[in-house]
Amino acid sequence: MSGVEKTQILQKYLGLDQRGSVIAEYVWIDGTGNIRSKGRTLNKKITSLDQLPEWNFDGSSTNQAPGYDSDVYLKPVAFYPDPFRRGDNIIVLTECWNNDGTPNKFNHRHEAAKLFAAHKKEEIWFGLEQEYTLFDEFDNVYGWPKGGFPAPQGPYYCGVGTGKVHARDVIEAHYRACLHAGIEVSGINAEVMPSQWEFQVGPCGGIKMGDQLWMARYLLSRVAEEFAVKVSLHPKPLKGDWNGAGCHTNVSTKSMREAGGIKYIEQAISALSKRHKEHIKLYGTDNDMRLTGRHETASASSFSSGVANRGASIRIPRSVAKEGFGYFEDRRPASNIDPYLVTGIICETVCGSIDDANMTKEYEREFQ
C-alpha cells in the first residue's frame, strides 16, 4: 500500500467526532537529548496551563531513572494547537521531575528559567537558526545518487529547481505545521549542502526561545515521519568537503536594541571571549568536527569576532555596525544543542549570574 493510500485511509478516521474529548500529546526531552511523547484523553477543551494535569512515565526506558525507582513526572510548561489531530487537540511541552520533588538531571529548562527570571529587566531576546540534514529510511542522504555524490557545493544554498533542492514537500509541510501551532517561525531556506535545510525561530524572549525550538523540532520529526524521512541534527553529518550543521544564535538585550547599543554589544562580546571554553562545552556534542575554521566556521579552540565575518565566533551584522545598535550572532552552537543550555549560559555571561542579579536588586532597594 502506498503512502498516499495510507494517508487517505487515515483522514477518514481523523474526521470522526471526538464526542467532546480532547487529545493532549505530552512531549518531553529524554536522557539522550531526543524527544519522546505520549498521548492522553482529557474531558474538555484546554484554555490555560493550570488546567493540564501532571503525568508520569517510565524513566528507566528513557535513560532518566533507574529501574528500581523509575517514575519520572511530567509538569506541563506550555501547550500548542496540534496540527496533526487538529480541532481542540493540543501538544503539551513538559519538564521532567523526580518523585522527590527535584528536577530531573536532564531537565535543563528549570535552571535556565531561573536565570531569565532574575534578569527580567534586561529583556533578552534570542533568534535561533536551526540547520538539519535529511536522510532516507536506509540512512542515505536524501536525494543523493545511490553510492555516489552530487556536484560540489555551490548551487544548493537557497536553491530552486530539480537537482538543486530535495524534499521541499517535507519543508513546506513543517513550515505550515509550525505556523498552525503558533511557533514564531520567521523563515526557512535550503542550506549549502544538498538535503540540508534551515528554519529560524524568533525573536523570542527568555525561556520561550528554548520552548519554541524544542516544539519546532518535535513538529519536524513528526512531519518527516509521515514522509518516511529521517532528520539528523548531527553537526557534521557527512565527512569531507561539505558544510556542517549549526544553530546560530542571535542575541540582544533591551540596551543593545536602543540607540548607542553597540557599546553593550561590544561589552557582551568581551565577556563571551573570557568564557569561550565554558560555552563550547555546552554548544553541542561533536561540535569540534564542525568548528574547524573551514566551511564558514571559526575554530573551536580560539575565540574571534568581527563585522559581517561568517568565519568568526561572533558576528556583528553589517547593518548593526552601521546603525550603532541591534544584536550579535553567536555562530559557535551546533545543530544538536539543547537550547536551554545555550540561551542560559549566554544570559549568564552577558547579564550576570543569579547572584549578580540579586545583588543589583538589593542595591536598588537600598537606594530607592
DRENDO-1510 file (C-alpha; in Angstrom, 1 decimal, always signed):
<recs>
REC; n; res; u; v; w
REC; 1; MET; +0.0; +0.0; +0.0 .
REC; 2; SER; +1.4; +3.4; -0.9 .
REC; 3; GLY; +1.9; +6.3; +1.4 .
REC; 4; VAL; -0.8; +8.3; -0.4 .
REC; 5; GLU; -3.3; +5.4; +0.2 .
REC; 6; LYS; -2.5; +5.2; +3.9 .
REC; 7; THR; -2.9; +8.9; +4.3 .
REC; 8; GLN; -6.3; +8.8; +2.6 .
REC; 9; ILE; -7.5; +6.0; +4.9 .
REC; 10; LEU; -6.2; +7.9; +8.0 .
REC; 11; GLN; -8.2; +11.0; +7.0 .
REC; 12; LYS; -11.4; +9.0; +7.3 .
REC; 13; TYR; -10.7; +8.4; +11.0 .
REC; 14; LEU; -9.2; +11.9; +11.8 .
REC; 15; GLY; -12.6; +13.4; +10.7 .
REC; 16; LEU; -14.6; +11.4; +13.3 .
REC; 17; ASP; -16.4; +13.3; +16.1 .
REC; 18; GLN; -14.4; +13.0; +19.4 .
REC; 19; ARG; -17.6; +13.5; +21.4 .
REC; 20; GLY; -16.2; +16.4; +23.5 .
REC; 21; SER; -12.9; +14.7; +24.3 .
REC; 22; VAL; -9.6; +16.3; +23.7 .
REC; 23; ILE; -6.3; +14.6; +23.0 .
REC; 24; ALA; -3.2; +16.0; +24.6 .
REC; 25; GLU; +0.2; +14.8; +23.3 .
REC; 26; TYR; +2.7; +15.2; +26.2 .
REC; 27; VAL; +6.2; +15.9; +24.9 .
REC; 28; TRP; +9.5; +15.8; +26.8 .
REC; 29; ILE; +13.3; +15.6; +26.3 .
REC; 30; ASP; +14.8; +12.3; +27.3 .
REC; 31; GLY; +18.2; +11.5; +28.8 .
REC; 32; THR; +19.9; +11.3; +25.4 .
REC; 33; GLY; +18.7; +14.7; +24.1 .
REC; 34; ASN; +16.0; +13.2; +22.0 .
REC; 35; ILE; +12.2; +13.8; +22.0 .
REC; 36; ARG; +9.6; +11.5; +23.4 .
REC; 37; SER; +5.9; +11.8; +23.6 .
REC; 38; LYS; +2.7; +10.0; +24.6 .
REC; 39; GLY; -1.0; +11.0; +24.4 .
REC; 40; ARG; -3.8; +11.1; +26.9 .
REC; 41; THR; -7.5; +11.9; +26.7 .
REC; 42; LEU; -8.9; +15.0; +28.5 .
REC; 43; ASN; -12.6; +15.7; +29.0 .
REC; 44; LYS; -12.7; +19.3; +28.0 .
REC; 45; LYS; -11.0; +22.0; +25.9 .
REC; 46; ILE; -7.9; +23.4; +27.5 .
REC; 47; THR; -7.7; +27.2; +27.7 .
REC; 48; SER; -5.0; +27.7; +30.4 .
REC; 49; LEU; -1.9; +25.8; +31.6 .
REC; 50; ASP; -3.2; +25.2; +35.1 .
REC; 51; GLN; -6.0; +23.0; +33.6 .
REC; 52; LEU; -3.4; +20.4; +32.5 .
REC; 53; PRO; -2.7; +17.6; +34.9 .
REC; 54; GLU; +0.8; +16.3; +35.7 .
REC; 55; TRP; +1.6; +12.9; +34.4 .
REC; 56; ASN; +4.4; +10.4; +34.6 .
REC; 57; PHE; +6.4; +7.8; +32.6 .
REC; 58; ASP; +9.0; +5.0; +32.9 .
REC; 59; GLY; +12.3; +6.9; +33.2 .
REC; 60; SER; +14.3; +3.6; +33.1 .
REC; 61; SER; +13.3; +3.3; +29.4 .
REC; 62; THR; +14.5; +6.8; +28.5 .
REC; 63; ASN; +17.8; +6.9; +30.4 .
REC; 64; GLN; +16.3; +9.2; +33.0 .
REC; 65; ALA; +15.9; +7.0; +36.0 .
REC; 66; PRO; +17.0; +3.6; +37.4 .
REC; 67; GLY; +14.6; +0.6; +37.1 .
REC; 68; TYR; +14.1; +0.3; +40.8 .
REC; 69; ASP; +12.8; +3.9; +41.1 .
REC; 70; SER; +11.6; +4.6; +37.5 .
REC; 71; ASP; +8.7; +7.0; +37.8 .
REC; 72; VAL; +9.5; +10.5; +36.3 .
REC; 73; TYR; +6.9; +13.2; +36.4 .
REC; 74; LEU; +5.8; +15.4; +33.6 .
REC; 75; LYS; +5.0; +19.0; +34.5 .
REC; 76; PRO; +3.3; +21.0; +31.7 .
REC; 77; VAL; +5.0; +24.3; +30.9 .
REC; 78; ALA; +3.4; +25.3; +27.5 .
REC; 79; PHE; +0.8; +24.0; +25.1 .
REC; 80; TYR; +0.2; +24.4; +21.4 .
REC; 81; PRO; -2.6; +23.7; +18.9 .
REC; 82; ASP; -2.0; +20.2; +17.3 .
REC; 83; PRO; -1.5; +20.5; +13.5 .
REC; 84; PHE; -1.8; +16.7; +13.1 .
REC; 85; ARG; -5.0; +15.9; +15.0 .
REC; 86; ARG; -6.3; +19.5; +14.7 .
REC; 87; GLY; -9.6; +20.6; +16.3 .
REC; 88; ASP; -9.2; +21.3; +20.0 .
REC; 89; ASN; -6.4; +18.8; +20.4 .
REC; 90; ILE; -3.1; +20.1; +21.7 .
REC; 91; ILE; +0.6; +19.3; +22.1 .
REC; 92; VAL; +1.9; +19.8; +25.6 .
REC; 93; LEU; +5.6; +20.7; +26.3 .
REC; 94; THR; +6.7; +19.4; +29.7 .
REC; 95; GLU; +9.5; +19.5; +32.2 .
REC; 96; CYS; +10.8; +16.2; +33.8 .
REC; 97; TRP; +10.8; +16.0; +37.6 .
REC; 98; ASN; +11.9; +13.2; +40.0 .
REC; 99; ASN; +9.5; +11.9; +42.6 .
REC; 100; ASP; +11.4; +13.6; +45.4 .
REC; 101; GLY; +10.4; +17.0; +44.1 .
REC; 102; THR; +13.7; +17.8; +42.4 .
REC; 103; PRO; +14.2; +18.5; +38.7 .
REC; 104; ASN; +15.5; +15.5; +36.7 .
REC; 105; LYS; +19.2; +15.9; +35.9 .
REC; 106; PHE; +18.3; +16.2; +32.2 .
REC; 107; ASN; +15.8; +19.0; +32.9 .
REC; 108; HIS; +17.9; +22.0; +31.8 .
REC; 109; ARG; +14.9; +24.2; +31.4 .
REC; 110; HIS; +14.4; +24.7; +35.1 .
REC; 111; GLU; +17.8; +26.4; +35.8 .
REC; 112; ALA; +17.5; +28.5; +32.6 .
REC; 113; ALA; +14.1; +29.8; +33.6 .
REC; 114; LYS; +15.5; +31.0; +36.9 .
REC; 115; LEU; +18.3; +32.9; +35.1 .
REC; 116; PHE; +15.8; +34.6; +32.8 .
REC; 117; ALA; +13.5; +35.5; +35.7 .
REC; 118; ALA; +16.4; +37.0; +37.6 .
REC; 119; HIS; +17.4; +39.2; +34.6 .
REC; 120; LYS; +13.8; +40.0; +33.5 .
REC; 121; LYS; +14.6; +43.7; +33.3 .
REC; 122; GLU; +17.3; +43.0; +30.6 .
REC; 123; GLU; +14.5; +41.8; +28.2 .
REC; 124; ILE; +16.9; +39.4; +26.5 .
REC; 125; TRP; +15.8; +38.2; +23.1 .
REC; 126; PHE; +17.0; +35.2; +21.1 .
REC; 127; GLY; +16.6; +34.1; +17.5 .
REC; 128; LEU; +17.8; +30.5; +16.6 .
REC; 129; GLU; +18.7; +29.3; +13.1 .
REC; 130; GLN; +18.2; +25.5; +13.2 .
REC; 131; GLU; +20.1; +23.6; +10.5 .
REC; 132; TYR; +19.4; +20.0; +9.9 .
REC; 133; THR; +20.1; +17.2; +7.3 .
REC; 134; LEU; +17.6; +14.8; +5.8 .
REC; 135; PHE; +18.3; +11.1; +5.2 .
REC; 136; ASP; +16.2; +8.4; +3.7 .
REC; 137; GLU; +15.0; +5.3; +5.6 .
REC; 138; PHE; +18.1; +3.5; +4.6 .
REC; 139; ASP; +20.4; +6.2; +6.1 .
REC; 140; ASN; +21.5; +7.6; +2.7 .
REC; 141; VAL; +21.5; +11.4; +2.4 .
REC; 142; TYR; +18.1; +12.1; +1.0 .
REC; 143; GLY; +18.0; +12.5; -2.8 .
REC; 144; TRP; +21.7; +11.9; -3.3 .
REC; 145; PRO; +22.9; +9.4; -6.0 .
REC; 146; LYS; +23.0; +5.9; -4.7 .
REC; 147; GLY; +26.6; +5.1; -3.9 .
REC; 148; GLY; +27.8; +8.5; -5.2 .
REC; 149; PHE; +27.8; +12.2; -4.6 .
REC; 150; PRO; +26.1; +15.2; -6.1 .
REC; 151; ALA; +28.1; +18.1; -7.7 .
REC; 152; PRO; +30.2; +20.2; -5.3 .
REC; 153; GLN; +28.6; +22.8; -3.1 .
REC; 154; GLY; +27.5; +26.0; -4.8 .
REC; 155; PRO; +24.1; +25.8; -6.4 .
REC; 156; TYR; +22.2; +24.4; -3.4 .
REC; 157; TYR; +22.1; +27.3; -0.9 .
REC; 158; CYS; +18.6; +28.9; -1.3 .
REC; 159; GLY; +18.4; +26.8; -4.5 .
REC; 160; VAL; +15.4; +26.5; -6.7 .
REC; 161; GLY; +14.8; +23.6; -9.2 .
REC; 162; THR; +15.2; +19.9; -9.6 .
REC; 163; GLY; +18.7; +18.7; -8.8 .
REC; 164; LYS; +19.3; +21.7; -6.5 .
REC; 165; VAL; +16.8; +21.1; -3.8 .
REC; 166; HIS; +15.4; +17.9; -2.2 .
REC; 167; ALA; +12.3; +17.2; +0.0 .
REC; 168; ARG; +10.7; +20.6; -0.4 .
REC; 169; ASP; +7.4; +18.9; +0.4 .
REC; 170; VAL; +8.7; +18.0; +3.9 .
REC; 171; ILE; +9.9; +21.5; +4.5 .
REC; 172; GLU; +6.7; +23.2; +3.4 .
REC; 173; ALA; +4.6; +20.8; +5.5 .
REC; 174; HIS; +6.8; +21.6; +8.5 .
REC; 175; TYR; +6.5; +25.3; +7.9 .
REC; 176; ARG; +2.7; +25.2; +7.9 .
REC; 177; ALA; +2.6; +22.9; +10.9 .
REC; 178; CYS; +4.7; +25.4; +12.9 .
REC; 179; LEU; +2.6; +28.3; +11.9 .
REC; 180; HIS; -0.6; +26.4; +12.8 .
REC; 181; ALA; +0.9; +25.6; +16.2 .
REC; 182; GLY; +1.7; +29.2; +16.9 .
REC; 183; ILE; +5.5; +28.8; +16.7 .
REC; 184; GLU; +7.2; +32.1; +15.9 .
REC; 185; VAL; +9.0; +30.6; +12.9 .
REC; 186; SER; +10.5; +33.5; +11.0 .
REC; 187; GLY; +11.7; +31.8; +7.8 .
REC; 188; ILE; +13.2; +28.8; +6.0 .
REC; 189; ASN; +15.8; +28.2; +3.4 .
REC; 190; ALA; +17.8; +25.4; +1.7 .
REC; 191; GLU; +21.4; +25.3; +3.0 .
REC; 192; VAL; +24.8; +24.9; +1.4 .
REC; 193; MET; +24.9; +21.1; +1.4 .
REC; 194; PRO; +22.2; +19.5; -0.6 .
REC; 195; SER; +19.4; +18.0; +1.5 .
REC; 196; GLN; +20.4; +20.3; +4.3 .
REC; 197; TRP; +17.8; +22.9; +5.4 .
REC; 198; GLU; +17.3; +25.6; +7.9 .
REC; 199; PHE; +14.4; +27.1; +9.8 .
REC; 200; GLN; +14.6; +30.1; +12.0 .
REC; 201; VAL; +12.6; +30.7; +15.2 .
REC; 202; GLY; +12.3; +34.0; +17.0 .
REC; 203; PRO; +12.9; +36.6; +18.2 .
REC; 204; CYS; +11.6; +35.1; +21.4 .
REC; 205; GLY; +12.2; +36.4; +24.9 .
REC; 206; GLY; +13.9; +34.3; +27.6 .
REC; 207; ILE; +12.7; +30.8; +28.2 .
REC; 208; LYS; +10.2; +31.0; +25.4 .
REC; 209; MET; +13.0; +30.6; +22.9 .
REC; 210; GLY; +14.0; +27.1; +24.1 .
REC; 211; ASP; +10.4; +26.1; +24.4 .
REC; 212; GLN; +9.6; +27.0; +20.8 .
REC; 213; LEU; +12.7; +25.5; +19.3 .
REC; 214; TRP; +12.0; +22.1; +21.0 .
REC; 215; MET; +8.4; +22.2; +19.8 .
REC; 216; ALA; +9.5; +23.1; +16.3 .
REC; 217; ARG; +11.9; +20.1; +16.4 .
REC; 218; TYR; +9.1; +17.9; +17.5 .
REC; 219; LEU; +6.9; +19.0; +14.7 .
REC; 220; LEU; +9.8; +18.5; +12.2 .
REC; 221; SER; +10.3; +14.9; +13.3 .
REC; 222; ARG; +6.6; +14.2; +13.2 .
REC; 223; VAL; +6.2; +15.6; +9.7 .
REC; 224; ALA; +9.3; +13.8; +8.4 .
REC; 225; GLU; +7.9; +10.6; +9.9 .
REC; 226; GLU; +4.9; +10.8; +7.6 .
REC; 227; PHE; +7.2; +11.2; +4.6 .
REC; 228; ALA; +9.5; +8.3; +5.7 .
REC; 229; VAL; +12.4; +10.7; +6.0 .
REC; 230; LYS; +14.9; +10.9; +8.9 .
REC; 231; VAL; +16.1; +14.1; +10.4 .
REC; 232; SER; +19.7; +14.4; +11.6 .
REC; 233; LEU; +20.8; +17.2; +13.9 .
REC; 234; HIS; +24.5; +16.0; +13.9 .
REC; 235; PRO; +26.8; +18.9; +13.4 .
REC; 236; LYS; +28.9; +17.1; +10.8 .
REC; 237; PRO; +26.6; +14.5; +9.2 .
REC; 238; LEU; +29.0; +13.8; +6.3 .
REC; 239; LYS; +32.8; +13.9; +6.4 .
REC; 240; GLY; +34.6; +15.7; +3.6 .
REC; 241; ASP; +34.2; +19.0; +1.8 .
REC; 242; TRP; +30.7; +19.5; +2.9 .
REC; 243; ASN; +29.3; +22.1; +5.3 .
REC; 244; GLY; +28.4; +21.1; +8.8 .
REC; 245; ALA; +25.1; +22.0; +10.5 .
REC; 246; GLY; +24.8; +24.7; +13.2 .
REC; 247; CYS; +22.3; +26.5; +15.3 .
REC; 248; HIS; +23.5; +30.1; +15.0 .
REC; 249; THR; +22.2; +32.1; +18.0 .
REC; 250; ASN; +21.2; +35.7; +17.6 .
REC; 251; VAL; +21.1; +37.7; +20.8 .
REC; 252; SER; +20.1; +41.2; +22.0 .
REC; 253; THR; +19.1; +42.9; +25.3 .
REC; 254; LYS; +17.0; +46.0; +25.6 .
REC; 255; SER; +20.1; +48.1; +25.9 .
REC; 256; MET; +21.6; +46.7; +22.7 .
REC; 257; ARG; +18.4; +47.4; +20.8 .
REC; 258; GLU; +18.4; +51.1; +21.7 .
REC; 259; ALA; +20.4; +53.9; +20.2 .
REC; 260; GLY; +24.1; +53.5; +21.1 .
REC; 261; GLY; +23.6; +49.9; +21.9 .
REC; 262; ILE; +26.8; +48.9; +20.0 .
REC; 263; LYS; +28.6; +49.7; +23.3 .
REC; 264; TYR; +26.7; +47.0; +25.1 .
REC; 265; ILE; +27.2; +44.6; +22.2 .
REC; 266; GLU; +30.9; +45.1; +22.4 .
REC; 267; GLN; +30.8; +44.6; +26.2 .
REC; 268; ALA; +28.9; +41.3; +25.7 .
REC; 269; ILE; +31.5; +40.1; +23.2 .
REC; 270; SER; +34.3; +40.9; +25.6 .
REC; 271; ALA; +32.5; +38.9; +28.3 .
REC; 272; LEU; +31.9; +36.0; +25.9 .
REC; 273; SER; +35.6; +35.9; +24.9 .
REC; 274; LYS; +36.6; +35.3; +28.5 .
REC; 275; ARG; +34.3; +32.2; +28.8 .
REC; 276; HIS; +34.9; +30.6; +25.4 .
REC; 277; LYS; +35.8; +27.1; +26.7 .
REC; 278; GLU; +32.8; +27.0; +29.1 .
REC; 279; HIS; +30.5; +27.9; +26.3 .
REC; 280; ILE; +32.0; +25.4; +23.9 .
REC; 281; LYS; +31.3; +22.6; +26.4 .
REC; 282; LEU; +27.6; +23.4; +26.2 .
REC; 283; TYR; +27.4; +24.1; +22.5 .
REC; 284; GLY; +26.7; +20.6; +21.2 .
REC; 285; THR; +28.1; +17.1; +21.0 .
REC; 286; ASP; +30.8; +16.5; +18.3 .
REC; 287; ASN; +30.9; +20.2; +17.6 .
REC; 288; ASP; +34.7; +20.0; +17.2 .
REC; 289; MET; +34.0; +18.1; +14.0 .
REC; 290; ARG; +32.2; +21.2; +12.6 .
REC; 291; LEU; +34.2; +24.1; +14.2 .
REC; 292; THR; +37.4; +23.6; +12.2 .
REC; 293; GLY; +37.9; +27.1; +10.8 .
REC; 294; ARG; +36.6; +25.9; +7.4 .
REC; 295; HIS; +33.2; +25.8; +5.8 .
REC; 296; GLU; +32.1; +29.2; +7.3 .
REC; 297; THR; +33.1; +28.3; +10.9 .
REC; 298; ALA; +35.6; +29.5; +13.4 .
REC; 299; SER; +37.9; +27.2; +15.3 .
REC; 300; ALA; +36.6; +25.5; +18.4 .
REC; 301; SER; +40.0; +26.2; +20.2 .
REC; 302; SER; +40.0; +30.0; +19.8 .
REC; 303; PHE; +37.7; +33.0; +20.1 .
REC; 304; SER; +37.2; +35.6; +17.4 .
REC; 305; SER; +34.7; +38.3; +16.4 .
REC; 306; GLY; +34.2; +40.6; +13.5 .
REC; 307; VAL; +31.7; +42.6; +11.5 .
REC; 308; ALA; +30.0; +40.6; +8.7 .
REC; 309; ASN; +32.6; +37.8; +9.3 .
REC; 310; ARG; +30.9; +34.4; +8.9 .
REC; 311; GLY; +34.2; +32.7; +9.9 .
REC; 312; ALA; +34.3; +34.3; +13.3 .
REC; 313; SER; +32.9; +33.0; +16.6 .
REC; 314; ILE; +30.8; +36.1; +17.0 .
REC; 315; ARG; +29.5; +38.1; +14.0 .
REC; 316; ILE; +28.2; +41.6; +14.2 .
REC; 317; PRO; +25.9; +42.2; +11.2 .
REC; 318; ARG; +27.0; +45.0; +8.8 .
REC; 319; SER; +23.7; +46.8; +9.4 .
REC; 320; VAL; +24.2; +46.8; +13.2 .
REC; 321; ALA; +27.7; +48.2; +12.9 .
REC; 322; LYS; +26.4; +50.9; +10.6 .
REC; 323; GLU; +23.3; +51.9; +12.7 .
REC; 324; GLY; +25.1; +51.5; +16.1 .
REC; 325; PHE; +22.5; +49.2; +17.7 .
REC; 326; GLY; +20.8; +45.9; +17.3 .
REC; 327; TYR; +22.1; +42.4; +18.0 .
REC; 328; PHE; +25.0; +40.0; +17.6 .
REC; 329; GLU; +25.2; +36.4; +16.3 .
REC; 330; ASP; +27.0; +33.6; +18.1 .
REC; 331; ARG; +28.0; +31.2; +15.3 .
REC; 332; ARG; +29.5; +28.5; +17.6 .
REC; 333; PRO; +26.5; +26.5; +18.7 .
REC; 334; ALA; +26.0; +23.2; +16.9 .
REC; 335; SER; +22.7; +21.9; +15.3 .
REC; 336; ASN; +22.2; +19.4; +18.2 .
REC; 337; ILE; +22.3; +21.9; +21.1 .
REC; 338; ASP; +19.9; +21.9; +24.0 .
REC; 339; PRO; +18.6; +25.5; +23.5 .
REC; 340; TYR; +18.0; +25.8; +27.3 .
REC; 341; LEU; +21.7; +25.3; +28.0 .
REC; 342; VAL; +22.9; +27.7; +25.2 .
REC; 343; THR; +20.5; +30.5; +25.9 .
REC; 344; GLY; +21.0; +30.0; +29.6 .
REC; 345; ILE; +24.8; +30.4; +29.6 .
REC; 346; ILE; +24.6; +33.3; +27.1 .
REC; 347; CYS; +22.2; +35.1; +29.5 .
REC; 348; GLU; +24.6; +34.3; +32.4 .
REC; 349; THR; +27.7; +35.6; +30.6 .
REC; 350; VAL; +26.1; +38.7; +29.1 .
REC; 351; CYS; +23.8; +39.7; +32.0 .
REC; 352; GLY; +25.5; +38.1; +35.0 .
REC; 353; SER; +24.7; +35.2; +37.4 .
REC; 354; ILE; +21.6; +34.9; +39.5 .
REC; 355; ASP; +23.7; +36.2; +42.5 .
REC; 356; ASP; +24.7; +39.3; +40.5 .
REC; 357; ALA; +21.0; +39.9; +39.7 .
REC; 358; ASN; +20.1; +39.6; +43.4 .
REC; 359; MET; +22.8; +42.0; +44.4 .
REC; 360; THR; +21.6; +44.5; +41.9 .
REC; 361; LYS; +18.0; +44.2; +43.2 .
REC; 362; GLU; +19.3; +44.7; +46.8 .
REC; 363; TYR; +21.3; +47.8; +45.8 .
REC; 364; GLU; +18.2; +49.3; +44.0 .
REC; 365; ARG; +16.0; +48.7; +47.1 .
REC; 366; GLU; +18.5; +50.3; +49.4 .
REC; 367; PHE; +19.0; +53.4; +47.3 .
REC; 368; GLN; +15.4; +54.0; +46.1 .
</recs>
